[in-house]
Amino acid sequence: MGGERTLRIWRGDASGGQFVSYRTPVEEGMVVLDAILRIQAEQANDLAVRWNCKAGKCGSCSMEIEGRPRLACMTRLNLYPPEAAITVQPLKAFPVIKDLVTDVSWNYEQNRRIPPFQPGARDPDGQYRMAQCDVDRVQEFRKCIECFLCQDVCHILRDRERKDAFVGPRFMVRLASLEMHPLDVADRLPLIKEAFGVGLCNITRCCTEVCPEHIQITDNAIIPLKERVVDRYYDPIQRLLGWLRGRRGGTARKLPMSQGPASAPA
């Protein structure tokens, strides 16, 4: 693929802006970020765009391409008809700083609200051990590159603007990675139910669809967290057991993890 392509790029800042069309030469194999950087170098030196690794691993070049949250460095130009202009704009769910750059600091504020990993007591020989199946279960969540595409597409944050009540899919993934960790003993379910707003998600799976790391956000993180909240707060047997433990001076415990042969010492 050679020739030229037209990109309609949103230009502006927090006070407002508009789309500006640029025509630029392209070569075979180019991605949207390549075209943007060429436009920046040759036609619009003041065009603001955030990027870093250009390998789909830093999450910096998140933006909306033809209305869909994507990584610009992983979106090939030949995905779109050659005669059509490609519309590029900043993430809708976060405040614009300039052009394609948005202020995503809200996400880091949510991260700081989550109680960190809290390991339990070691085994009698001084080691930590966990079943391989439990290791495998949380390993998927560690692939997150914090591109915040899932946050941008989430209708709770994007359309309903409920950042006051819901931390978003990315942090449901982090909460799941902690709650499902076999060595963690902290009880975050009250926060997950109330402050972090897991009940607001109606599992449309839009977050899963845009994840560049193919993390099964909905099925493997959000739904299991919802199930744990239901078991703790709405299951009548669990409520009775919790009441009995409370009368005996006990405290709520995390739900048991799956059983399996122990792996090597951690």
N, C-alpha and C positions, 0 to 999 in steps of 0.2 A: 504493500500500500504506500503510495507516494502522493504527490500533489499538495493540495492545501486543504485545510479544514477551518471552519468557523466556530469559535467559542464565544458564547454569550456569558460574560463574567460579571457577577454583581460587584459593583464598586460603590463604596460608601463607608459610613461609620455609624455610631450609635444614633446620630441625629437624622439619618436617612441616607438614601442612595438610589441607584438605578442600575439596570443591566447595560453593559457596553459590549458591543460586538467587535471581535478581533479576528482577522484572517491571517493564518500562519502556515508556513510550509511544514509538512510532516513527512516522516519516513516510516517504512515498515517496522512494526514492533513497538512503536511509540505508545506510551500510556498518557492519560490525561495530564498527569503532573509534568511530563516532558513538554507538552504543548504549553502549559501554563508558564513554565520556567522560560521557554523560548519567547513567549509574549512579554514576560517580565524583562528579559534581557534586551529585546530588540524594539519593543513598542511602548511598554509601560513600566518604566523603571521603578515607579513608586507603588506597584501592585504588591499588596501584602498577602503572603501565603505562608503557612507554617508547614515545614517538612524537615525530615532529618535523614532516616536511613535509606529511603527509596527501595526498601526490600519487604515491606509489609509487616515489619516487626516492631516499629516504634509507636505506631498509632497517631503520629503527628499530623498527617495530611488528610485528616477526616474532613469531609465536606459533602454537599449534596450535589449529585451529578444526575441530571435529568430527573430531579425530584426524589432520588433514592440516596440514602446515606451510604457512602462508599469511601474507601481509601483511594485517593487519586493515583497513587503509585501502583495500584494493583488493578486499575480499570483501563483496559486497552481501548484505544480509539476505534478499532474496528468492530467493537460491540455495537456501534451506532451507524446508521446509514451514512454513506460518504457525502451525500448532498445535504444532509440535515445539520443545522447548528446544534452544538452541544451546550446545554445550559448548565452553568456551574454557579453554585451559591453557598454561603456559609451555613453551618448547622443552625437549624431553626430553633432548637430548644434552649439555646444559650445566647447571651447578649453579644452583639457584634462589637469587636474592637475596631477593626478596619478591614474592608474588603472580605477576604475569605477566612480571616482569623477571628475566632470567637473566644470569649472568656469562659473557660471551663473550670474555674477555681471552685465553683460550687461542689463539684464532684469530690475534690480533695477534702472539703469540709465534711462531707458525708462519711468519707473514709475514716476521718479522725473520730467520729462518733461511735464507731464500732469497737466494742471491747476486744482487745487483742487476744491472741492465742494464749491459753492458760493450761499448761500440761499438768496432769495429775501426778500421783506418786510413782516413783520408779518401782520396778520389780525388786524382789528381795536381793537379787544379785547386782543391783545398781543399774540395770539396763532398762531401756524402753523397748517394748515389743508391740507389734500390731500385725493383724492379719493382712495378707497380700491383697485380698479382695477389697479391704477398706482403703489401702493405699491406692489401688487402682481407681476407686470411686472418686477420690478427691483430686487425683492427678489432672483430670481434664480441666478443672477450674484454674489451674496454675498457668494455662496457656493464654489467659487474658492479657492483651497488650494495652489495655486502657485507651482504646481509640474513641470510646464513648459513642460509637455508632448506635449501640443498643439503647443508650440513654436518649439519643436524639430521636429515634423512631418511636420510643415509648409514648403512647397517646396520653398516659397519665401526666407525663412531664411536658410533652410537646403541645398537646391540644387543650387539656384541662388545666395545665399550669399548676399542678399540685406538688410543687417542690417542697411545700411546707409539710406534706404528709407522707410522701413516698420517696425512698432513696434511689429507686430505679433498678433496672435489671443488673447492671454491673455490680452493684453492692449486694443484691440478692445472691449473686454468684459468690462474692466474698463471704457473706454470712453462711452460705451453704458449705463452703470449704472449711469453715471453722466448726460449724455444728456437726458436720459429718466426719470430722477428724477423730480417729479413734483414741487419741491421747488427750484431746481437749476436754476440760471439765467445766468450763464456764457455761452458765445458763443464760442464753440470749433470747429465749423464746418470748418473754414479756416485751422486750424491745422490738422483736420482729413483728409481733402482733400489733403493737400500738405505735411506737415512735417511728418504726421503719415502714409500716403500712403495707405488709404483704397482702392484706385482704383487698386492697385497691386493684391489684392486678387481676384482669379477667382472662388471662392466658390466651391472648390472640396469636402468640408466637411470632409477632413481628420482630421482636428482639433477636430471636434465634435465626431468623431469615437473613439478617444483615450482618451477623457475626463473621468476621473474616477468618477467625480461627475455628469456626464450625463447632463452637461449644453449644451443647444442647441446653441452653439457658432455661427454657420453660420446663422441659420434661425432667431434667436432672437436678435443677437447682430450685426453681420457684415452686413447682408442684410439691416436691418433698417437704419444703418448708411449710407450705400450706397444710399438708397432712399432719405435720408435727404440732402445729398450732391447734388444729381440730382435735387431735388426740389429747392434748393437754387441757384445752379449755371447754370443749364441747362434747367429748365422749363421756357418757354417764358413768361408765365403770372407772375410767381414769380419774374423773372428778371425785368419785367416792374414795378411790385409793389415795388421792392427794389430800382429801379431807382427813382420812385416817392417819396418814403420815404426819399431817400438821398437828393433830391432837396428841400424837406421840412425840412431838418435838422434832420431827424430821423435816427435811427440806426437799424441794423439788429436785429431781435428777434429770439429766439428759436422757433421751430415749436410748435404749441399748443398741449397739451396732451389730451388724451381722457377724455371725461366728464363722470361724475358719481356722485352718492351721496357721500358727504364728510364723511370721517371717523371721529373718535374722535380726539380731538386736539392732535397734535404731541408734 
